[in-house]
Amino acid sequence: ERRKEFESNLQKAGLELETEDKKESEDGKIYFVKIHAPWEVLITYAEVLNIKVPIRENDIPSRVENPLDCALTPFRLPERVMHPEPDYFTAPFSKDKQELYLINDESTFFSPSMRNRIVYYILTRCPYGTEEGKKKFGIKRLLNNGTYSAAYPLHDCQYWKKASDPNCDSERYTLYMEWARFLRFYKEQPLDLIRKYYGEKIGIYFAWLGFYTEMLFLAAVVGLICFLYGLFTMDENMSSKEICDPAIGGEIIMCPLCDRDCDYWKLNTTCASSEYSHLFDNVATLFFAIFMGIWVTLFLEFWKRRQARLKYEWDLVDFEEEQQQLQLRPEYEAKCTQKKKNPVTQEMEPYLPLTSQAVRFCISGTTVLFWVSLIIASMIAVIVYRLAVYAAFASLMENTQTLEPISGLLTPQLATSVTASCLNFVIIMILNFLYERIAIWITDMEIPRTHLEYENRLTMKMFLFQFVNYYSSCFYVAFFKGKFVGYPGAYTYMFNRWRNEECDPAGCLIELTTQLTIVMAGKQIWGNIQEAIVPWICNWWGRRKARSNPENLYSRWEQDHDLQIFGALGLFYEYLEMVIQFGFITLFVASFPLAPLLALMNNILEIRVDSWKLTTQYRRPVAAKAHSIGVWQEILNGMAILSVVTNAFIVAFTSDMIPRLVYYYAYSTNDASPMSGYINNSLSVFQIADFPTRNKPKMNPDNFVICRYRDYRYPPDHERKYLHTMQFWHILAAKMAFIIIMEHVVFIVKFFVAWMIPDVPADVKAKIKREKYLTQKILHEYELEKLKEKLCRGDTQATEKEFIATEGKVELSSAM
């Protein structure tokens, strides 16, 4: 009954319906209703939706050719692909003024995405009856209650071959050949064609992803140079030389790294890891941290300019949020039984009482806090794992002869760090899988009013969770590990049981690098498997029966029906993935200059994977408009500011740079080689006789009297025994001063750069003004011509007044 009435009302709205009987379908169970939109319907709703259409070809000269354009030719796509239509000035469509517009062919005047939007607009508003005294309408409700199983726009042809009809554009085939194949990874993206086929919302995502990838190229090059600097200066690093020297590092006996079970060890056993830590902990690290603070500002400012250009080129200058996004959600109407008058429309509409909203928000907030606490608890569990297994690794590596060849490289610290990072990654992915479902459940329970509100609330919840989930382990290694250790005889314990971890004598930065590499690379590999291989396997499984049928029996609509559903949150997950990656390359980049290079390689693959799956593995999404990347812009701005703070703290507290600089300028006694003696200076002395029973190793076969540990404390024979030395406070003051200076310098440069770069390019401003002027002029001249015709036919005096007023409008628009 619902279907019958709904389809009857669609026909009354002017749409043409064609039903395929279930006997014709491949499985003999599904009816397909095909919808056709005739010209009369398209022009009626184009006016309702305020769709802009071509009114005159753009007469502003294109930008001056860049001399470097010739060098970029290999990366360019053919003009017919990049710009499938000429550049036009556009104006909102009016049914009464059709002769004003450049209508050459009615069948191609409206782009596929426009037709797609118009039909979907009708479907979302078409009524299908009255139930429980309330008028019911919209395809979304009919899908929710099972009246229909699916509703989707068709792809225009097979992706691997052109349409048999020569008049068909075969845009899907063009997109596949020129955009969705990995071998085209070095080519630019055909954004105008993507927008024409999929709509502006998907178009702007790929524009942002492409622009982000282009900007990553600069960061990746500078990061690689910083890494190479570290590689080529490894031999000049005095700290690792002293650690590796048998006469220095070989003679320094270090205190045990765990209670009872661990033995005393020689400093030169960490020779290899101290050499590798110099790759990332050097002067270039400081330069790169400052550079990335400025890079992120340039990225965000230049994206605003790119976005402004797209807004003009895609007719989104006067765009207000898509009406489909701002209309009430069917779930909101179904669950809200109370009504009140809308002050704008003056009509009664459902609303959620304030008390109900407050209760729902309390439950929502409590659930979010619980899950964030669960992540922190899982991170503490991983820390406990690190503390518990360290002793096991230490005793295993000391007693196993087979590990001797790699014992220099694979230290107990590194083995613990790598296994803990892998375990942490597995926990992250499990929690991620669970929380996705919880976040959707919480947002549904809050009953957001509109689709836009729903998406924004879900975005904030998912981002908060992913932020804590992915970055908490990196924050622990960067800012907590090795900072609250105590000293031999007075160690700090977690839960009064596990002794807190110490950093390697060469610093904690190499561990942060390990953690970041495993989590970031693991996430990217897993994401690509999930995005590409899973849909392909699902589609292969779904089509296995149909492949045995000849193609003329396996129709276009059935082929599309068997594809995966992109869904309303399809783009949301794509943005989320990239924003989390953006956090890795900005928040912790001081510890790993190669992070932008990893991200660049991933994104080159990501663009082609996303385009391939959208073109070949998914049903065509419903076209929607969007003039920006939405709430993600604010999230990126927040992360850009936070990244300056985190990188300043990493350089100050995680890196060993500030203690080395303080020693170089204030405590060095050798003018010929200022850094010699630094390792000995950075290690304090502890008398083994002072060990309490809890900490004392079971064995001391060599009868050592003293051992060394990483800190700045007075020796046992000093009157201020084991208290911090003045050098400790000098270093702490230098660290705080460095953080304040670096933050202020980077923030001043950031704000200056942001102020210098206008958000809208000058030529775009000129084009917007030119288009507005021309549109007004053409429309007023058109009205003037119509009034002249009326006057010639001898109409009344009122028409003369209209004529004078319209003539004034033309003069006014010229003056403006």
N, C-alpha and C positions, 0 to 999 in steps of 0.2 A: 504493500500500500504506500509506504513511504517513497519507494523508488518510482512508482507510477506517478504520484503527485509531483515529485521533484522533477522528473523528466518532462512532465506536462508543463510545469512552470518554466523550465529551461527553454522549451519550444516557444512559449509565450514571450520570453525575453528575446526571441529572434534567432537562437542557436538552432543548428540543424543536427539531428541525432541519427545515427545509423547503428543498429544493433546486430552483432554477430551471434548467431545461435550457438549454444554450448556444443551442439553436434559438430560444429565446424572447428572447435578448439582442439588443440593437440591431445589434451587429457579427457575431453568429452564432459567436463564439469563446469567450465567457466564461461559465462556470457561476457562479451566485450561490448561496451557502448562507446562508439567513436563520436566525438563532438567536432562539428565544423562551424567556424565563425564567418558568416557572409560579410560583405563590404559594409552593408547598412549597420550591422551590429558594431563592427570595428570603429566606424567613424562616430557613432553615438557615444560609445564608452571612451574613445580617445579624448573627447571633449570633457567627459565627466572626470577622467583621471588626469586632465591637464597635461596630456602627453605633447612634448615639443616635436615638431616635424619641420623639414626643410622649407625655407621661405625664399632664400636667395643664396647663390654660391658665395663663399667667403671671398671678399675682395681685398683683405689686408695681406700685404706681401709676406711670404713665409720668412722665417729667421734667416739671417745671413749664413751662408754655408760655412761650415767649420773646415779649415784646411786638413784636419785629422780625419775627416769623413772617409777619405780614400783608404786610410789604414784600417778603418772599421768595416769596410765592404764585406770581408769574409763572414762577419757576424750578423750581417743584415739579411732580412727575409725579402722576397719579392714584394713590390709595391702593392700588387693585387691582394696579397695575403695580409700585409701590415695595415693597409688602409683600403678595405673593401669598398668604401664609398668616398666620394669627394667631401671636402670640408664645407659645410653649409652653415649659414646663419639660420637659426631656428626660432619658431614662435609656437605658443600653445595652439593646438588644433581647435578650429571652430567649424562646426558643421555647415553654418550659413555662409562661410567665406571660402569654400573649397577651391575656387579659382585662384586664390592667393598662393596656394601651396604648389610645390613642384611635384605634381602627381603624374608620373610618366606611365606607371603600370600599377593598377590597383592591387594586383596579387603580390607585389613586392614592396609596396609603399611603406607598409608597417613591417619592421624587422621581426624575425621569429620570436625574440624575447618580448617585444611589445605585444604581439598577438597572444603569446603565452600568458602574460600578465593580465590582459583584458579578459580572457576566458576564465582565468582563475578568480578574478575579481567577481565575475558573474556567479561562478560556482560557490564562492564563500558567502554570497548574499541571497541566494535563491531559497525561498521558503519551501518546506515540504509538509506543512500541516500544523495542527494545533494539538498539543498533548499536555494534559493536566492544566488546561486553561491558559497555557503559554504558547506563543507562536514560536515554532522551531524553524531554523534555517541553517544552511551552510553545509558544504561537503565535508568539513572537518568533523562535524557531529555525526554525519552518516558513516564516516570511516570509523569513528570511535565506537558507535553502537553496532557495527558489523553489517550495516545495510549494503555497503560496498566494501570490497576487500582492498582495493587500491585505486588511486587516481594519479595519473602522471601524464606529462606531455611526451609525445613521441620524439625519438631521435629522427633526423631527416633522411638517413640512409645507413647502409652498413659502413663500419669504420674502415674496412680494408678495401672497399671498392666504391666507385662513384655510383650515384643513383642512375637507374635505367632511363629515367625521364631527363632529356637534355636540358629542359627548362629549370630543373631543380638545381639549387646552388651547391649541393653536396658539401655543406660546411663541416659536418662531422668528419668526413673523409679528409678535407683540407687540414682540419685541426690535428687529426691523427698523423698525417704525413709530415706536417711542418712544425708540430709543437709537441706531440705526445710520445715521440720516439726518442730513446736515450741518445741515439747517434746525433741528434740535433742539439745536444746539451750546450754547445758553444754559440747557438743562435739566439737572437732576441725573441721575445714572446709576442705573438700577434694579438695585442691587447684589445684592439678594436673588434677583431673577429670573435674573441672570447666574449666580449661584452654583447656583441650582436647575437651570439648563439645562446649564451648562458645568463645574460643579464649583468647589471652593474655590480651587484653585491659580490658575485664570484669574480668578476673582472677586477674589482679593486683589491681583492685578496691576492690575486696573482701579480698585480702591479706592485703591491707592497712587498711580497715575497721576492720578486725580481729585483726591486730597488735595494732591499736589505742585502741580498746576495751580492749585488754590484759593490755596495759600500763595504761589505766584508772583505772584498779583494784587497782594498787598501790596508785594512787592519791585519789581514793575513800576511801581506808582504812585510810590513813593519815588524810583526811578531816573529816571522821567520828570520829576519835580519838580527833581531835581539837574541834569538836562540843560537844562530850561527856565531854571534859575538861570544856567547857563553862557551860554545864548543871550541872556538879557536883560542880562547884565553884560559882553557882548563889547565894548561901546563904552567901558567903564570900565577895560579892561585896558591898563595903562600900558606893558607890554612890547611888545604888538603896535602900540600907538600910536607908540612910538619907532622900531620896525622900519619902519613904513610912512611915517614922517615923512621927506620929502625932505631936510630939514636935518640929520637924524640918520642914519637908515638909508640914505638916498640918498648920504651922504658916506662911509660906512664901507665900505672895500674889503676883501673877504674873500679869504683864501688859496684857491687852487684845490682842488677836491674830488677830483681825480685827478691822476696824474703826467703831465707833458708835454703831453697833449692838452687838458686843461681850462684855461680862462682864469680870470683874476681876475673876481670878480663883486661886485655891490653888494648890501648886506644887504637893501634894500627889495624885491628880487625875490622874497623869501619872505614878503611881506606877507600874502597871502591865507591861506597855510597856517598862519602864526602866529596869525591871527585865529581860524581854525577849531580850532586846538589848544586854545584857551581853552574851547571847548565842553566838553572832557573833562578839562582840566587846570586845576582851580580848587579853592577851599576845599571845595566840595560833594563833590569826589572823596574827600577824607579822611573826611568824615562818612559817605559811602555805603559806603566800605570797612569802617568800624567797624560800621555798621548791618548789612551783609551777614554779618559774622562772628557777630552776635547772631541774625540771621534764620535762618541755617542751623542754629543750636542749637535755636531754637524749632520749626523744621520737623521736625527729627529727634525732639525730645521729644514734640511733639504727635502725630507719627505713631505713636510707641509707644503713646500713649493710644488712638488710633483703632484700632490693631491689636489692643489688649487688648479693646476693645469688640466688634470683629468676631469675635475668638476665642471670646468668650462667646456672641454671637448665633448664630454658625455651629457651635456645639458642638465647638470645637477646644481646650477648656481642658485636658483630660487627653490630648490627642493626642500620640502618638509618631510619629516619621517613618513615612510610608506604607510598609507592608510591601513593596509592589511596588518602592519606591525602595531598600529595604535588602536585597532578595533578590539572590543572585549573578547577575551578567550572564551570558548564554549564551556570550558570547565568552570570558569568564574561565574558565568550565568547559571550553570546547572547547580552549583553548590551554594550560591548566595540567594537565599529566599526572601530577604528583606529588600525593599525598594525605596528610592528617594529621587527627587527631581534633579535632573542635570541642569546646572545654571546656564550652560551654553545652549543646549538643544531644547530646554524646557520640557523634556520628556522624562517619564518615570523609567529608571533603570536600576538593576540590582546593585547592592553595595554590601560590604563586609563591615559589621559593627566594630567600633574601636576596641571593645573588650575582647572580641574574638581575635582581632589582629594582634593584640598584645599577648594573648595566650599562645598563639601560633608562633610569634617571634621569640617568646621565651623558650618554647620547646625547640625551635630551630637553633637558637643561640647555644642552648645547652648541648644539643647533639653535635654541633660544630666543635665546641670546646672539648667534648668527650673525645672526638676523633683526632683533634690536634694533640690532645694529651696522650692518646694511644700511639701516635707517631713518635712523640718525645720519649714515651716509655720504651718503644721498640729501639730507639736510638741508644737509650741508656743500656738496654739489653745487649746491643752490639758492643758498647763500651766495656760492659762487664765481660763479654766474650774476649775482647782484646786483652783485658787485664788477666783473665783466667788462663788463656792459652799461651800467653807470652812465656811463662815459666816452662811450659811443656815444650815449646819450640826451642827455647834456649838449651834445655838439657838434651833434647833429641839431637840438635845440631852439634853439640859438643861431643856426644858419645857415638855418633854414627860416622864411620870412616868413609862410606860411599859418598857423603855430601861434601867431603873435603875439597874437591876441585871447584865447587861453586860457592864455598863458604864465604869467600871474600865478597861476592856479589849478593848472595841470598842470606842476609843477616836475620836474626830473630825478629828485629823490628820490622824489616821489609816483609818477611813471611806473614807476620801478624797483620800488617797493614793491608796487604793484597787480599788475604783470605777474608778479613773483616769487611773490606770494600765490596767484595763479591757477595758476601752474605747480606750486606746492607742493600745492595742493588736488588737482590731477590725479594727482600722484605718490602722495599719501595714499590716494586711492580705488583706484589700481592695487595698491599694497602691501596694502591692506585685503582686496581680492579674493583675492590670492594667499595671505595669511597665514591667512585663515579655513580654507582647505583644509589648510594645513600644521599648524595648531593641532589640528584634528580628527585628522590623521594621527599627530601626536606623542602625543596622549592615548590613541588606540587602541593605539599601540605600548607604552605603559606598562601596559596591561591593568589598569585599575582594577577593584576587586573588585565594587563595587555601583554601581547607577545614580546614587545620590546622590554617591558619591565621584567618578564620571566627570564629573558635571555641575559639581561644585566645582572639580576640576582644570582643566577646560576654561575655566571662568569666570575663574580667576586668570590663565591664559595669555593669553586673549583680552583681558582688561582691561589687563594689563601692556603688551601690544603696542599696543592702541588708545591707551593713555595716552601712550606715547612717540610714536606715529604722529601723533596729532592735536595734541598740546600742544608738541612739541619746537620747532616754528617760532615759536610764541608765546613760549616760554622764551628763545629766541635773541634776539628783538627786545626783550623785556622786560629781560633781564639781561646780555646780551653786546654787543649792537650799540651802537657809540659809546662803549663803556667802556674799550676797550684800543686806542686809536687812535694814541697817541704825540703828536707835535707836528711842525710843519713842519721839515724837516731831519732828523728822527729818527722817521719814521713806522714803525708796526708792520705787518708784511706776513704774509699767510697763504701758507704754502708758499714764502716768500721771493719771491713773484711778485705777488700781488694785495694792494693796500693795503686795510686794514680800513676799513669804512664809518664815516662820521661821522653824528651825529644832526643834524637840522635845528636852527638856532639857537633855535627855540622849543621844542625837546625832542623825545624819541623817542616820546612817548605817542601822538601821532596815527598813527604807523606801526603801533604795536601795535593800535590801534583798527581800522585798515584790515585788518590780518592776521586779527584775531579775527572781524570782520564777514564777510569773504569765506569763511573756513573754516567758521564756524558756520552761516551762512545757506546756503552751498553744500551742506553736509552735510544740513541739514534738507530742502532742496528735493529733493536726490537721493534721500534716504531715503523721502520720500513718493511719489516716482515709482516707486521700486523696490517699495514695499509695496502700492500701489494699482493702478497702471496695468499692471505686468507680470503679476500674477495674472489680472487682467481679460482681457488679450489672450490669455493661455494658455487660459483657460476658453472664451473666444469661439471660438478656433481649434478646440478640442477638441469643441465642441458644434455646429459649423457643419453637420455631416451630420445629426445627431440632430434639429435644429430643423425639418427637413422632415417628420419623422414626427408623427402625431397624438399628443397627450399620453398617451392610454391605452396606447400602445405604448412610450413612453419612460418607463420605471418610475422610482419614487422612488429605488431602490437604484442604478440606472444613472446617474441624474442626479447622485447624491452621488459615485459612482465617478469621474465626469468632472471633479469639482472638484479643486482643488489640495490637497496634503497639508500640514497644519500642522506635523507632525513633533514629535519629542521635544524639539528645541531651539528650537521656535517662540517660546516665551516668553523664552528666554535672549537672543535677538537683540533682542527688544522692550526688555527691561531694560537691555541693554548700550547701546542707542541713547540711552535716557533718562539713564543714568548719565554717559555722555560729555557730553551736553548740560549736566547738573548741574555738571560740571567747568568748562565754559566760563563759566557764570554765577556761579561761586564763586571759581575760581582767579585769573581775570583781570578781575573785574568792576570793579576800580578804574580800569581804562582805558576802560571802555565801559558807562556807567550804563544804556544802553538794552538791554543784553543780556537782562535778565529780561523786558522787554517783547517782544522777539523770540521768546524761549522760550515765553512765555505764548501768543502768537498761534499758534506752531507746535503747542503741546500741545492747544489747543482743537481744532485740525484733526486732530491725532494720535489723540485719543480717538475721534473719529468715523470716521477712516480705519481704525483697528484694529478697531473694532466692526463697520464695514461689511464689511471683508474677511473677518472671522471668521464673520459671519452669512450672507454671500452667496457668497463666493468659495472658501471652504475646507470640506473635510470636517469634520464635527463631531469635535473632539479627544476622546480618552479622558479621562473625568473623573478627577481626582486631588485628593487633599487636600493642603493646605499651611497651616501656622498663622502663617507670616511670609513676608517677601520673601527669607529665607535669607541667603546669604553676601553679598548686595548691601548689607545693612544695615551690615556691617563696612566694606565699601568706601566707602560714603557717609560713615561716621564718620571714616575716614582722610582722605578728601578735605576734610571740614569743617575738620579740624585744619590740614592743609596750606594751605588757602585763606587762613587768617589770616596765615601766614608769607609766602606769595607776594604778597598784597595790601600787606602792610607794606613789602616790598622794592620793589614797583612804585611806591608813593607816595614812598619814599625815593630810589630810584636812577633810575627811569624818568621819573617826573614831575619837573617843575621847581619843585615847591612848597618844598622845604627850602632850596635856594639863595636863593629869593626871600625866605623868612622870615628867613634869616641876614642878608641884605642889609638888610631892613626894620628889624631890631632892632639890628644891630651896625655896619653900614657906610654907611647912608644919611646924607647931609649936608644934605638939604633937608627941613626940618620941615614945610613947607607941603604938599609932595607927596613922601612918603618913598620911593616906588618910582621916581621919575624918576632917570635915570642908571644904572638897573640893567643895561640891555643893554650900555652902554659898559663897565661894571664887570666883566661876565661874559665879555668878549672880551679875549684877550691880544694883544700886539703881536709881530710877527715881521719881521725885517729881510730883505728879498728877496735882498740880496747874500749872505746866509748859506745860501741854497738849494743843496744839492748838485746835480750835473748830472742825477741820476736823477729828481729831483722838479721841477726848474725848468721852468716852462711854455715852450713853443717861442717864444711871442710875448709882448711887453710893450709894445704900441704907445703906451700913455699914460705910460710910464716911471715906474710906481709904485715908491716906495722901501720902503714897509712894507705889510703886509697883516695882517688880524686873523683869529683862530681861536678856537674855543669852548674855553676852559680857564682855569685860574687859575695863570699862570706869570709870572715876572719879565721885564721888557722887555729888549731887547738891550743897553741902556746900563747895566744894573744889574750889580753885582759877582757876583750869583748868577744870571747870565743863563740864562733858560729853565728854571730850577728852579721847583718848586711854591712858591706864596706861602703865607703863614700863613692866608689866607682859605680856601684849598683844604682845609687840615687842620681848620679850624673847621667847614666844611660837612660834611666826612667824619665828624667827631665828632658833629655834629648829626644826621646820617643814622642813625648807629649808635644814638644815644640814642633817636631817634624809633622805630626798629624795636623796641628792647627795651621801651619804654614802651607802644607800641601793642599789641604781642603780649601783654604782661602784663595790660593793662587788658581787652582782649577775652577772653583766656583766663579771667580771674577772673570776668568777667560771665557767660561761657559756662557755667563750672562752677557758679556760683551759680544761674543759671536752670535748669540741669539738676537741681540739688539741690532747687530749689523746686517743680518740676513732678513729681508722682508718676507713675510709668509706667502704673499701673492706676487709672482713676477710682474714686472712693469708691462710687458707685452700682453699678458693675460688680462690685466686691468683695462688696457686699451681696447682689447677685443670685446670684453664684457660691455664697456660703454658704447662701443660702435654697434654691437648687436642690439642693445636696448634702444638706441637712437633710431637705427634702421627699422626695427620692428614697429616702433611707434609711428614713424613716418609713413611706412607702407600701409599700416592699418588706417591711419587718419586719411591718407590720400584715397584709399579704397572707399571709406565712408563718404568722402567728398564727391567722388565719381558717382556713387549711388544717389546722393542727394541732388547732384546736377541732373541726373536722369529724371528724378521725380519732378524737379522744377521745369524741365523741358516738357514734361507731360502735363504741366499746368496744375501742380498740386497747391495746397493751401499756403497761407502766409506763415503758418507754423513751421513749414519746411524751410522757408527763407531764414528764419531765426536759427534753426538747426544748422543750416549751411554756413551762416556767419560764425556760429560757435565752433563748428568743425574746422573752418578755415583758421580760426584763432589757435586751435589745438596744433595744427600743422606748423604754424609760425612759432608757437611756443616750443615744440619739440626740436625745431631747427635751432632756436636760440639756445636751448639747453645743451 
